[in-house]
Amino acid sequence: MPNSFHASREESSWPRPAAFSSFSCVIVSGKDPEKTLLLVDGSSYLYRAFHALPELKSPKGEPTGAIYGVLNMLRKLASDYKAHARACVFDAKGKTFRDDAYPEYKANRAPMPEDLSSQVKPLCEAVEALGWPVLAIDGVEADDVIATLAEQAKARGWRTVISTGDKDLTQLVGERVLWVNTMSGEKLDVEGVRAKFGVPPEKIADYLALVGDAIDNIPGVDKVGPKTAARWIAQYGSLEGVIAHAHEITGLAGENLRKARDWLPRGRELLTVKRDVALPVTLERLAEGKPDPARQRAQYEHHGFRSWLKELESAPGAAAAASAPESAGGPQKRAV
């Protein structure tokens, strides 16, 4: 049964949409605090794995570093968090509503390297074989899909674990929402967000609007860093409060703030995750993904993931093998 839930343009390199009619949906009413939703920002880890790991090649000479890195992280997450439902979410190819609102959005980013783009499709197939539903929704970013699912889980009383390296998603942290960076080991709850950024989760978008986001090409207030932004928000309560009192702030920081104040609300809008994306999948559907040992075996053989293949073949059950983290070995390293 396919695990891909994808809505994207025809030219996208992502897998085609799954046939939803084959699923039987059970709508659960009320709240269930015992359930956990595990959400992975696949796009965030895709780039990080590609740049963090040494160059890895399959027996046929195909690049596999990003595939290996993301799969290893997913296996560890599946072992660390016994989730009722889970999904690996990627950015769909093409523009989003943020690009329409601000044409300079992410304009400073270089195109995806060919050695990375060639790994996207096989990565999605490998993620599905592990039993993880894959989501990529046209017109929005992975952050927005994750935020929407987290909001739905919150309404059910579920616990949500968001695995990402993206600080923007700390705005979702709450009493039952945990932010984790699996690659660094960092975990942030509400107090953790406050300790790291100097503001609570609900003020993260205000904070980011002031400091800006160079990665997304969103300017903030020139020469204003994290400490100043956090101090202003603590003193004036919100971005609106900072703007309203801009005339009281002296020095170069105050001057730059006054220059930027007309832009700041727009910057915050770009940095605020969307929590009401129309999704082609329910939380119940995300609980239906199952490992496919036959697909795993074929992919591990193709990519040269020898230790995982050995583990899969020696395990009493392939599903149990698919949920354990990598301990040693892996794909071959080859010179270009």
Buried (B, 14 or more C-beta within 10 A) or exposed (E): EBBBBBBBEEEBBBBEBBEEEEBEEEEEEEEEEEBBBBBBBBBBBBBBBBEEBEEBBBBEEBBBBBBBBBBBBBBBBBEBBEBBBBBBBBBBBEEBBBBEEBEEBBEEEEEBBEBBBBBBEBBBBBBBBBBBBBBBBBBBBBBBBBBBBBBBBBEBEBBBBBBBBBBBBBBBBBEBBBBBBBBEEEEBBBEBBBEBBBBBBBBBBBBBBBBBBEEBBBBBBEEBEBEBBBBBBEEBBBBEBBBEBBEEBEEEBBBBBBEBBEBBEEBBEBBBBBBEBEBEBBBBBBBBBEBBBEBBBBBBBBBBBBBBBEBBEEBEEBBEBBBBEBEEEBBBEEEE
